[in-house]
């Protein structure tokens, strides 16, 4: 995203930042993948979809970027 005026930055940040529900989902996804890995499984069904370490890595980045 590109902003022409500095006053646009807060709006852009608000629209593109994850909600608290999205951050909670990231934390739950990480926990599910790590639990599966401890049991020797590489992928797990989480909220109706298959997730793996690649998705957990992305979730970790989201949490790091947004201070969660």
N, C-alpha and C positions, 0 to 999 in steps of 0.2 A: 504494500500500500504506500502511496505517496501523498504527502500533504503539501499544498501550496502555501498555506498559512499556518503558523504555529497554533492558532486557536483550534484547528481541526484535530490536532494530536489527541487530546483527551477523548474526543468522540470516537476516533479510530481505535484507541486502546480499549475503550469500553465495549465496542462492538466485537472486536476480535479476541478479547481476553476470555478464557474459559470461566464458566459460572462455578459457584461453589459445588453444585451437583456434579459438574463435569470433573472437577478436581477430586471429589470423593470417589467417583467412578474410576479414575486413574489409580487411586490408592487401592481400591478393591481389586482391580485388575492385576496390579503388581502382586498383591497378597495371594491371589488365586494361582498365578503362574509360579510364584516361588513355592507355594505349597505343593503344586504338581511336580515341580523339579525335585523337591525333597523326597518325593515318592517314586522318582525315576521316570516321570512322564514328561515329554517334551512339549505337549500342547494339551489344552484343557478347554472344555466348553464353559464359557462365562457369559451369563445373561443372554443365552441363546446363540452365541457365536463362538467359533474356534479362535482361541488366542494363544500366542506363543511368546517366546523371549523377545522377538523383534517388536511386538506390540508393547510388551512390558518396558522395553528400553525407551520407546517413544513416550510412554506414560511417565517414566522417570524424568525425562527431559522436560515435559510439560510442568511437572511438579517443581522441578528445580527452577525453571524460568519464572514461575509465579509464586515462589516463596512458600510453597505448601509442604 
